[in-house]
Amino acid sequence: MRDNLKGRYGFFVAFSMVVGVVIGIGIFFKATPVLNAAGLNPKIAVAAWVVGGVISIFSGLTAAEIGAAVPETGGIIAWIRRVYGDRAAFLVGWCQAFIYCPSIVALIAYYFAYFTTQFLGVDAASSYMIPLSFGTVILIFIVNIFTEKAGGLLQVAATVAKLIPIFMISIFGFFFGGESSGAVKVFPEIVRDGSPIMLFGMALVPVMFAFDGWIYVGTISGDLKDVKRDLPRAIIFGLGFITIVYTFLNIAILKVFPAEEIVKQGMFGVAQELFGNYGARLIFLGIMVSAFGGLNGFIIISTRVPYSLAIEGHFPAKAYFSKISEKSSQPIRASVFMLIMVLVYLSAMFFTGNPDVFGDIPVAIFWFFYSMVFLGVIILRKREPELERPYKVPLYPVVPIMAIIGGLSIGTYAAIANPQYMVISIFGALLGMVFYKK
């Protein structure tokens, strides 16, 4: 399989995939939660964005080794299976089906509706957002259920659209921002009391949502012309580029407004200050396209998870959910199941009024799984020293150890910040073991 795939892509394709996968809409709605978690201290918030990028780079470099050595379909599930066995791999797939995928899809749908209300100039009240978010999710699911191929051009357009608002806000914030704030206000003193270390850790949790997605980069290792050279370069330059872009954007925003105003007015207020009412609407149109494309992509991915588990025999009613439609060649039953799960999570977001936690906790849980992958690199080095490794992580074992520490820290801080949600999510994850069958 590796020989058939090898030699397709070079560095620029790998770099584009890193940037395209990682940069989603998280950067547009996580600035406020990060500042809140940091106690309205911009120094801590900016530090969290920088350190989040460093952790992602260490993590990507580490996971790339196992991705190059085990270039199998399934990505992280295949890697976990190789190191820890079928039971652990099933647990990862179960969490993707019941916790990660539906919550992320629901959260993107929620913020797509929010950005749409801002674009239309209407109040972002639930009376508008509920039909927008639910209707959009149902529409995209229907399109993907009843058509064989959908969303290809949309994904390409979304990749471009997501970069335009980031660059425009960053450039205008630095060079055309009002003089009322001044550069001095970019880094004011701590506004709220709290341990700087604890505030930094709390801010790191929402930051990692915006960096999430790098784990899938290692899955393209088998397609690269020169995996030893191109994969580490794509990860380092890709995630380094993203870190600079994210940090640059947040500093630019802080140059326009102090932290309190950013929390109060949100991204639309920043865009309106920089570009005026009509300009801000164009910015939000770009964000909407980006959100819609991300929603489409995650929905396609999510429908395959329960189907794949059913094919392997590790899903409730496996015979039912493993069926493929003859007309559309799509796993309709698995797709309908995932649609129901997404609507449940979306309802919970409106009911609790706390949508962000439904994205932060699943990402934090998966950082525990990511840490298992990092540890797996060390285990495979000892267990299978003769395994062909087209790429090896540099500065071994320092980089993998740093990645493990970073991953466990993110999960720990998330548990401290939202213990009740973490407990419920862990319980839901372990519930999968009841359905596991060899």
C-alpha positions as CSV (number, residue, x, y, z in Angstrom):
1,M,0.0,0.0,0.0
2,R,2.8,2.3,0.9
3,D,4.5,1.9,-2.5
4,N,1.3,2.7,-4.4
5,L,0.9,6.0,-2.5
6,K,4.5,7.1,-2.2
7,G,5.7,10.0,-4.4
8,R,2.4,11.9,-4.9
9,Y,3.1,15.1,-3.0
10,G,5.9,17.5,-2.2
11,F,6.5,20.0,0.5
12,F,4.0,22.6,-0.6
13,V,1.1,20.2,-0.6
14,A,2.1,18.9,2.8
15,F,2.5,22.5,4.1
16,S,-0.9,23.5,2.7
17,M,-2.6,20.5,4.4
18,V,-1.1,21.4,7.7
19,V,-2.4,25.0,7.4
20,G,-5.8,24.0,5.9
21,V,-6.5,21.3,8.5
22,V,-5.5,23.3,11.6
23,I,-6.9,26.8,10.8
24,G,-10.6,26.6,11.2
25,I,-13.0,29.0,12.8
26,G,-11.7,28.5,16.4
27,I,-9.4,31.5,16.1
28,F,-12.4,33.7,15.4
29,F,-14.4,32.8,18.5
30,K,-11.7,31.7,21.0
31,A,-10.1,35.2,21.5
32,T,-12.8,36.1,24.1
33,P,-12.7,32.7,26.1
34,V,-8.9,32.8,26.1
35,L,-8.9,36.3,27.6
36,N,-11.5,35.4,30.1
37,A,-9.6,32.3,31.2
38,A,-6.4,34.4,31.4
39,G,-8.1,36.7,33.9
40,L,-8.2,39.5,31.2
41,N,-4.4,39.6,31.2
42,P,-3.1,40.0,27.6
43,K,0.4,38.9,28.6
44,I,-0.9,35.5,29.8
45,A,-3.3,35.2,26.8
46,V,-0.6,35.9,24.2
47,A,1.8,33.5,26.0
48,A,-0.9,30.8,25.9
49,W,-1.2,31.2,22.1
50,V,2.6,31.0,21.7
51,V,3.0,28.0,24.0
52,G,0.0,26.3,22.4
53,G,1.8,26.5,19.0
54,V,5.1,25.1,20.5
55,I,3.2,22.2,22.1
56,S,1.5,21.5,18.7
57,I,4.9,21.5,16.9
58,F,6.4,19.1,19.4
59,S,3.3,16.9,19.1
60,G,3.2,17.0,15.3
61,L,6.9,16.1,15.1
62,T,6.4,13.2,17.4
63,A,3.2,11.8,15.8
64,A,4.7,12.1,12.4
65,E,7.2,9.3,13.3
66,I,4.4,6.7,14.0
67,G,2.4,8.1,11.1
68,A,5.3,7.4,8.7
69,A,6.0,4.0,10.2
70,V,2.3,2.9,10.3
71,P,0.7,4.6,7.3
72,E,-2.6,2.8,7.7
73,T,-6.2,4.0,7.1
74,G,-7.7,5.4,10.3
75,G,-4.8,7.6,11.5
76,I,-4.8,7.8,15.2
77,I,-7.1,4.7,15.6
78,A,-4.6,2.6,13.6
79,W,-1.6,4.0,15.6
80,I,-3.3,3.2,18.9
81,R,-4.2,-0.3,17.7
82,R,-0.6,-1.0,16.7
83,V,0.8,0.0,20.1
84,Y,-2.0,-0.8,22.6
85,G,-4.3,-3.3,20.9
86,D,-7.9,-3.4,19.7
87,R,-9.6,-2.4,22.9
88,A,-7.7,0.9,23.2
89,A,-8.3,1.6,19.5
90,F,-12.0,0.9,19.9
91,L,-12.1,3.4,22.8
92,V,-10.7,6.1,20.6
93,G,-13.2,5.4,17.9
94,W,-16.0,5.3,20.4
95,C,-15.0,8.7,21.7
96,Q,-14.9,10.1,18.2
97,A,-18.4,8.8,17.5
98,F,-20.1,9.8,20.7
99,I,-18.1,12.7,22.1
100,Y,-15.6,14.4,19.8
101,C,-17.2,14.5,16.3
102,P,-20.8,15.4,17.3
103,S,-19.7,18.0,19.8
104,I,-17.3,19.7,17.3
105,V,-19.9,19.6,14.5
106,A,-22.5,21.1,16.8
107,L,-20.1,23.8,18.1
108,I,-19.2,24.9,14.5
109,A,-22.9,25.0,13.6
110,Y,-23.6,27.1,16.7
111,Y,-21.0,29.7,15.7
112,F,-21.9,29.6,12.1
113,A,-25.3,30.7,13.2
114,Y,-23.8,33.3,15.4
115,F,-21.6,34.8,12.7
116,T,-24.5,34.7,10.3
117,T,-26.6,36.8,12.7
118,Q,-23.7,39.3,12.9
119,F,-23.4,39.4,9.1
120,L,-27.2,40.0,8.8
121,G,-27.1,42.7,11.5
122,V,-29.7,41.0,13.7
123,D,-29.6,40.2,17.4
124,A,-27.7,37.0,18.1
125,A,-30.6,35.7,20.2
126,S,-31.5,32.0,20.3
127,S,-34.8,32.8,18.4
128,Y,-32.6,33.4,15.3
129,M,-29.7,31.1,16.1
130,I,-31.7,27.9,16.7
131,P,-33.3,27.6,13.3
132,L,-30.1,28.8,11.6
133,S,-27.9,26.2,13.4
134,F,-30.3,23.3,13.3
135,G,-31.3,24.0,9.7
136,T,-27.8,24.3,8.4
137,V,-26.7,21.0,10.1
138,I,-29.7,19.1,8.7
139,L,-29.2,20.6,5.2
140,I,-25.5,19.6,5.0
141,F,-26.3,16.1,6.3
142,I,-29.0,15.7,3.7
143,V,-26.6,16.8,0.9
144,N,-23.9,14.4,2.0
145,I,-26.4,11.5,2.6
146,F,-28.1,11.6,-0.7
147,T,-25.2,12.6,-3.0
148,E,-22.1,10.5,-3.9
149,K,-19.7,13.5,-4.0
150,A,-20.2,16.8,-2.4
151,G,-18.3,19.7,-1.0
152,G,-15.0,19.5,-2.9
153,L,-15.0,23.0,-4.4
154,L,-16.5,24.3,-1.2
155,Q,-13.5,23.0,0.8
156,V,-11.1,24.7,-1.5
157,A,-13.0,28.0,-1.3
158,A,-13.2,27.7,2.5
159,T,-9.5,27.4,2.8
160,V,-8.9,30.7,1.1
161,A,-11.9,32.4,2.9
162,K,-10.6,31.5,6.3
163,L,-7.2,33.2,5.7
164,I,-8.6,36.5,4.3
165,P,-10.3,37.7,7.5
166,I,-7.3,36.7,9.6
167,F,-4.8,38.7,7.5
168,M,-7.1,41.7,7.1
169,I,-7.9,42.1,10.8
170,S,-4.2,41.6,11.7
171,I,-2.8,44.1,9.1
172,F,-5.5,46.7,9.8
173,G,-5.2,46.2,13.5
174,F,-1.5,46.9,13.5
175,F,-1.2,49.7,11.0
176,F,-4.7,51.3,10.9
177,G,-6.0,50.8,14.4
178,G,-7.2,53.8,16.4
179,E,-4.8,55.8,18.5
180,S,-7.2,55.7,21.5
181,S,-5.8,52.4,22.7
182,G,-2.1,52.9,22.0
183,A,0.6,50.3,22.1
184,V,0.9,50.6,25.8
185,K,-2.5,49.0,26.3
186,V,-1.5,45.9,24.4
187,F,0.0,44.5,27.5
188,P,-1.6,45.9,30.6
189,E,-1.2,44.5,34.1
190,I,-3.3,41.7,35.5
191,V,-6.9,42.7,35.8
192,R,-8.2,39.7,37.8
193,D,-6.7,38.0,40.8
194,G,-5.3,34.5,40.4
195,S,-2.1,32.4,40.1
196,P,-0.4,33.3,36.8
197,I,0.4,29.6,36.3
198,M,-3.2,28.6,36.8
199,L,-4.5,31.4,34.6
200,F,-2.1,30.4,31.9
201,G,-3.2,26.7,32.1
202,M,-6.8,27.7,31.9
203,A,-6.2,29.9,28.9
204,L,-4.3,27.1,27.2
205,V,-7.4,24.8,27.1
206,P,-9.4,27.0,24.6
207,V,-6.2,27.8,22.7
208,M,-5.7,24.2,21.9
209,F,-9.1,24.0,20.3
210,A,-7.9,26.5,17.7
211,F,-4.8,24.3,17.1
212,D,-6.7,21.1,17.0
213,G,-6.4,19.0,13.8
214,W,-2.6,18.7,13.5
215,I,-2.9,14.9,14.5
216,Y,-4.2,14.2,11.0
217,V,-1.0,15.6,9.4
218,G,0.9,12.4,10.0
219,T,-1.6,10.4,7.9
220,I,-0.2,11.8,4.7
221,S,3.3,10.5,5.3
222,G,2.8,7.6,2.8
223,D,1.9,10.1,0.0
224,L,5.1,12.2,0.3
225,K,7.9,12.1,-2.2
226,D,10.6,12.6,0.5
227,V,9.0,11.9,3.8
228,K,12.2,12.3,5.8
229,R,12.7,15.8,4.5
230,D,9.2,17.1,3.7
231,L,7.1,15.9,6.7
232,P,9.1,17.5,9.5
233,R,9.5,20.7,7.4
234,A,5.8,20.8,6.7
235,I,5.0,20.4,10.4
236,I,7.6,22.9,11.6
237,F,6.9,25.6,9.0
238,G,3.2,24.9,8.9
239,L,2.5,25.0,12.7
240,G,5.1,27.7,13.1
241,F,3.3,29.8,10.5
242,I,0.0,29.2,12.2
243,T,1.4,30.1,15.6
244,I,2.7,33.4,14.2
245,V,-0.6,34.1,12.5
246,Y,-2.6,33.4,15.7
247,T,-0.3,35.4,17.9
248,F,-0.1,38.3,15.4
249,L,-3.9,38.4,15.1
250,N,-4.5,38.5,18.9
251,I,-1.9,41.2,19.4
252,A,-3.5,43.2,16.6
253,I,-6.9,42.9,18.3
254,L,-5.4,44.0,21.6
255,K,-3.9,47.0,19.9
256,V,-7.4,48.2,18.9
257,F,-9.2,47.4,22.1
258,P,-8.2,46.6,25.7
259,A,-9.0,43.1,26.9
260,E,-12.3,44.2,28.6
261,E,-13.7,45.7,25.4
262,I,-12.8,42.6,23.4
263,V,-14.7,40.4,25.8
264,K,-17.6,42.9,25.8
265,Q,-17.8,43.5,22.0
266,G,-16.4,40.3,20.5
267,M,-14.9,39.8,17.1
268,F,-17.6,41.7,15.3
269,G,-16.9,44.8,17.4
270,V,-13.2,44.6,16.5
271,A,-14.0,44.2,12.8
272,Q,-16.5,47.1,12.9
273,E,-13.9,49.4,14.5
274,L,-11.4,48.5,11.8
275,F,-13.5,48.4,8.6
276,G,-16.8,50.1,9.5
277,N,-20.2,48.4,9.3
278,Y,-20.0,47.3,5.7
279,G,-16.4,46.2,5.9
280,A,-17.2,44.2,9.0
281,R,-20.0,42.4,7.2
282,L,-17.6,41.4,4.4
283,I,-15.2,40.0,7.0
284,F,-17.9,38.0,8.6
285,L,-19.0,36.7,5.2
286,G,-15.5,35.2,4.8
287,I,-15.8,33.7,8.3
288,M,-19.2,32.3,7.4
289,V,-17.8,30.6,4.3
290,S,-15.0,29.2,6.3
291,A,-17.4,27.9,9.0
292,F,-19.7,26.3,6.4
293,G,-16.7,24.6,4.8
294,G,-15.4,23.3,8.1
295,L,-18.9,22.1,9.0
296,N,-19.1,20.2,5.7
297,G,-15.7,18.6,6.2
298,F,-16.4,17.5,9.8
299,I,-19.8,16.1,8.9
300,I,-18.2,14.0,6.2
301,I,-15.6,12.7,8.7
302,S,-18.1,12.1,11.4
303,T,-20.4,9.9,9.4
304,R,-17.5,7.5,8.7
305,V,-16.7,6.9,12.3
306,P,-19.7,4.8,13.4
307,Y,-19.7,3.1,10.0
308,S,-16.1,2.1,10.4
309,L,-16.7,0.8,13.9
310,A,-19.7,-1.2,12.7
311,I,-17.6,-2.7,9.9
312,E,-15.1,-3.8,12.5
313,G,-17.8,-5.3,14.6
314,H,-17.4,-2.9,17.5
315,F,-20.6,-0.8,17.4
316,P,-24.1,-1.4,18.7
317,A,-26.3,-2.9,16.0
318,K,-23.3,-3.3,13.8
319,A,-25.1,-5.1,11.0
320,Y,-27.6,-2.2,10.8
321,F,-25.0,0.6,10.8
322,S,-22.6,-1.1,8.4
323,K,-25.1,-0.8,5.4
324,I,-24.3,1.4,2.4
325,S,-26.9,2.9,0.2
326,E,-26.9,1.5,-3.3
327,K,-28.1,4.8,-4.8
328,S,-25.8,7.3,-3.1
329,S,-23.0,4.9,-2.0
330,Q,-23.2,6.6,1.4
331,P,-23.6,5.1,4.9
332,I,-27.0,6.6,5.4
333,R,-27.9,4.8,8.6
334,A,-24.6,5.8,10.2
335,S,-25.1,9.4,8.9
336,V,-28.6,9.6,10.4
337,F,-27.3,8.3,13.7
338,M,-24.6,11.0,13.7
339,L,-27.1,13.7,12.8
340,I,-29.2,12.8,15.8
341,M,-26.1,12.9,18.0
342,V,-25.2,16.4,16.7
343,L,-28.7,17.7,17.3
344,V,-28.5,16.4,20.9
345,Y,-25.3,18.2,21.5
346,L,-26.6,21.4,19.8
347,S,-29.7,21.3,22.0
348,A,-27.5,21.0,25.1
349,M,-25.5,24.0,24.0
350,F,-28.6,26.2,23.8
351,F,-30.0,24.7,27.0
352,T,-26.9,25.3,29.1
353,G,-25.9,28.5,27.5
354,N,-22.3,27.4,27.6
355,P,-21.4,26.1,24.1
356,D,-17.6,26.5,24.4
357,V,-17.2,23.8,27.0
358,F,-18.7,21.3,24.6
359,G,-15.7,21.9,22.3
360,D,-12.9,22.3,25.0
361,I,-13.7,19.1,26.9
362,P,-13.7,16.7,23.9
363,V,-10.4,18.3,22.6
364,A,-8.9,18.0,26.1
365,I,-10.0,14.3,26.3
366,F,-8.3,13.6,23.0
367,W,-5.1,15.2,24.2
368,F,-4.9,12.2,26.6
369,F,-5.2,9.9,23.5
370,Y,-2.6,12.1,21.7
371,S,-0.3,11.6,24.7
372,M,-0.8,7.8,24.3
373,V,0.4,8.2,20.7
374,F,3.5,10.2,21.8
375,L,4.3,7.5,24.4
376,G,3.7,4.9,21.7
377,V,6.6,6.3,19.7
378,I,8.9,5.5,22.6
379,I,7.3,2.1,23.1
380,L,7.7,1.1,19.5
381,R,11.3,2.2,19.5
382,K,11.9,-0.4,22.2
383,R,9.5,-3.1,21.1
384,E,10.1,-2.9,17.3
385,P,13.6,-1.5,16.8
386,E,13.6,-3.1,13.3
387,L,10.4,-1.4,12.1
388,E,11.0,0.7,9.0
389,R,10.8,4.4,10.0
390,P,11.0,6.7,7.0
391,Y,11.1,9.6,9.4
392,K,12.3,9.8,13.0
393,V,11.5,12.5,15.5
394,P,14.4,14.9,16.0
395,L,16.0,15.3,19.5
396,Y,14.6,11.9,20.6
397,P,13.5,11.4,23.4
398,V,13.3,15.1,24.5
399,V,10.7,16.1,21.9
400,P,8.3,13.1,22.6
401,I,8.6,13.7,26.4
402,M,7.8,17.4,26.0
403,A,4.8,16.5,23.8
404,I,3.6,14.0,26.5
405,I,3.9,16.6,29.3
406,G,2.1,19.2,27.2
407,G,-0.7,16.8,26.3
408,L,-1.3,15.7,29.9
409,S,-1.1,19.3,31.1
410,I,-3.9,20.4,28.7
411,G,-6.2,17.5,29.9
412,T,-5.4,18.2,33.5
413,Y,-6.2,22.0,33.3
414,A,-9.4,21.2,31.4
415,A,-10.5,18.9,34.2
416,I,-9.8,21.6,36.8
417,A,-11.6,24.2,34.8
418,N,-14.8,22.1,34.1
419,P,-14.7,19.1,36.4
420,Q,-18.4,18.2,36.0
421,Y,-18.2,18.2,32.2
422,M,-15.0,16.2,32.2
423,V,-16.5,13.5,34.5
424,I,-19.6,13.2,32.3
425,S,-17.4,12.9,29.2
426,I,-15.1,10.3,30.7
427,F,-18.1,8.3,31.9
428,G,-19.5,8.4,28.3
429,A,-16.1,7.3,27.0
430,L,-15.8,4.3,29.4
431,L,-19.4,3.3,28.6
432,G,-18.1,2.2,25.3
433,M,-16.3,-0.7,26.9
434,V,-19.8,-2.2,27.6
435,F,-20.3,-2.6,23.9
436,Y,-16.9,-3.7,23.0
437,K,-16.6,-7.3,21.7
438,K,-13.6,-9.0,20.3
